Amino acid sequence: MTAPTSKHHTLLFVDDEPNLLEGLRNQFRKGYVVSTACGAARGLELLREHGPFSIVVSDLRMPEMDGVQFLSIVAREYPSTVRVMLTGNADLETAMKAVNQGQIFRFVCKPCPRDIMAGVIAAAGEQYDLLMAEKVLLEKTLKGCVKVLIDILALANPAAFGRAQRVKTYTAQIARLMQVNDVWKIEVAALLSQIGCITLPPETMEKVMANQALTTAESAMFAAHSNIGRNLIATIPRLEDVAEMIGRQHNLHCRVRSNSHIPPNIVLGGEILKAVTDFDRCLVDTRCKQKAIQSMERHARDYNPDVLQQLHSLEIPEDGMATRTVAIRDIQTGMILAEDIRTKDGLLLLPKGQAFDDATKRRLENFHSGGRIQNDVHIHV
């Protein structure tokens, strides 16, 4: 049996026996792009220089670093690479250790017949293709779902959408300053943090944004938005953690930390959301970053102290930005509003700070053609 033609697959064979490596190269060079490394250290060098590879096949018994340690590093740094263990030691304990620590796809005993090795490599290639297809599908599906939800929020509740955009900007900065894992989850949670507000009447959300007093009924409606958002997002596969962060965005620091069963990344995500959402609210009130932080520091126990400290390092996008006036027809994707856009009868269409996309520009064009808004808008430069 010969290896199938799979030139899009890249193979890396790692062993301390040069003759074995040469034999593997000769066997698979017609069907694959093959690299070989004599020892784990050289294997890691090739991964850094030319990786990630589709498939890595490693011997178990090698000097300095064995195959289990080597493939464990590969699993951590190149999770999409399919890993195969090749060894002359076929004991069960070694096999279990290799599978558990190195997350091995196949465990092959040597000497291994050529047709069996060819079958293993072919199966590994199919597994790699499956992983890549799932990854692409997942990324496109998640991005598509998030975009649709954000577009709906922008159209249904512009004030809530404006806050979500600002919260996302602040959240991204803090997550990077704190070097948190899975930054994308916290950023998506920030973008969708106000999705539950689609249940609020626009006038109620505007009162919230202006920090005006709410009626008892309005307070109850607003307090429920985080749980509504959690329930909406939890139905989307792979966004379960994001949903939990959204649901915890109003939790106090001391109360969240008392629930030790909650994964730390979800706890921190919720704490960042709470801090930046409250910061945005205080900034609307004070129009000064330092005054907003000082207001929050008077209730410091409500916040994660590390997150609260990072607020001082935030860059406010509007600081130092000039504005200019453009006609609606001249608006381009990515332009940022410098002032709220309202209809002649006071309805908020787009909030200050919102970035334009095709949907928001079309909305303005429709309202302008109906004579409900002026032609000129103010944008940041």
KEMARBA-91203 format. One record per residue (C-alpha): x, y, z; residue in one letter. Coordinates in steps of 0.1 Angstrom, whole numbers, plus 5000, padded with zeros to 4 digits. Each point is the difference from the previous one (the first is absolute). Layout:
BEGIN
XYZA...
END
This chain:
BEGIN
500050005000M501450344991T499350345016A497250204983P500850314982T499650275027S502450274991K498050255020H500949805032H503450075016T501749725020L502750035027L501749685011F502150035032V502449725010D503549955012D500849744973E501150174968P499549684979N496449975011L499350364992L501549964965E497849704994G496950185011L500950304978R500449774969N496749825007Q497950325003F501750264979R497949934969K496750055018G500850265026Y502350305009V502449825024V502450145025S502249805025T501750095032A502749815019C498850055035G497350195018A502050335003A500450014962R496349914996G499050305021L502350224979E498349884968L496650065015L500950365008R501650064966E497649824977H497049895021G497449935007P500149664983F497049804991S501449685016I502949945024V501349655006V502449965029S502049725015D499549945037L503549925011R502350294992M502850165020P499550335019E496350024993M497849694995D497149984975G497350055027V501650345011Q500550104964F496549934988L498550165032S501750324989I498749954964V496549955014A500250325020R501550234974E498649844968Y496749855011P498849954964S503049774991T499149635001V502549815022R501249644995V502449815023M502549754986L501849775024T501549665006G498650005035N496549874998A499249985037D496550125011L501250255025E502250184974T497150014976A497650145025M502550275011K500550094963A496350034993V499250195031N502950255001Q500750044963G496449954988Q501149754975I497949914969F501749674994R502649795019F502149794976V502549725009C503249974980K501249844980P496950104982C499149864965P499950254972R496349944992D499050045036I502050335004M498450124967A496649935014G500750185032V501350314982I497050004977A497649985029A501950285018A499650214968G496349945000E499950105037Q501950324992Y497650094972D497049945023L501550225027L500750284975M496549984985A498450015035E502250295009K499150204969V496449925004L500050095036L501750334995E497750104971K496949895019T500950185032L501050324982K496849994980G497849945031C501850285019V499750244971K496349934995V499350055038L502050335000I498250134969D496749925017I501050185031L501250304980A496750034983L497749915029A501750205027N502750244988P500850135036A500749655012A502149934969F502050315006G500849895035R500949654988A502550154975Q501750215027R500049715025V501749784974K502750264994T500850035037Y499849635006T502449924972A502650245015Q499649865036I500149644988A503350064983R501550195028L499149725024M501349744974Q496849795004V499549674981N497349984973D499850374995V497549944972W497449865024K500150315022I499950234969E497049824986V498350015035A500650385000A498550044965L497049805010L499850125036S497050234993Q498149764977I497449945027G499150374998C498149934968I497149935023T500150355014L498050294986P502450244983P498950285023E501049795030T503449924986M500650374993E499150085037K502649735010V502650154977M499450355014A500049865036N496550145006Q497849865028A498149694990L496649895011T499749685020T498849814969A502850154979E502649905026S498749645000A500149994962M503550124998F501249775028A498849704980A501950084968H503249815010S498149685006N498050054968I503250044981G501549695016R497049794990N500150134964L503749934995I500149675019A498149844971T503050064976I502549715001P503550105012R498850325016L499049855033E502850185019D499150324982V496449965012A501149955036E502250314999M497050214987I497849865028G502550105027R500750354988Q498150165029H501449775028N502050155028L503649895003H499649855034C496849814991R501549854968V503249895017R498049815027S498849764973N503249794997S498449764974H500050274973I503049974976P502550295006P499850124964N496350055003I500350175033V502650244987L498050064968G496950105020G502150225023E501650194970I496550054985L498650145033K503050245004A500050134965V496250034998T499950205032D503050204988F498150094968D497050115021R502150215023C501850154970L496750114985V499350185033D503350165007T501550034964R503449955017C501949675002K501650085034Q496750115015K498349694987A502649785016I499950195033Q496349955001S500549624996M502849995026E497550125026R498449664995H503249814995A498849685017R497549954972D502949954974Y502949784994N502950225012P502349904971D497350104975V499350325018L503750094999Q500249944963Q497350264993L502750275006H501849874968S497050024978L500250214968E496850174993I499650004962P498350344998E502850185019D501750254978G498049924969M498850274977A496649994982T498750094966R496750014982T499249764971V496949944980A498249675004I500949894965R503750055008D500149795031I502549714998Q500249685019T502050045032G499250375006M499150085036I497250225010L500950315021A496450085010E496749815004D497849994969I496350065008R496950044979T498350344999K497649875026D502849895024G500349624993L503649885004L501249834968L503749965007L502050095031P503250205003K503049774997G498449754976Q502149884970A498250004967F499449684980D497849934970D496949945021A500350325020T500750214969K496949854983R497950085030R501050374999L499450014962E496549865005N499150255028F501550294979H498049914969S496950015022G500950355011G500449905037R503750105005I502450264987Q502649924973N503150105020D501649785027V503050075023H502849745000I503349965018H503250054981V
END
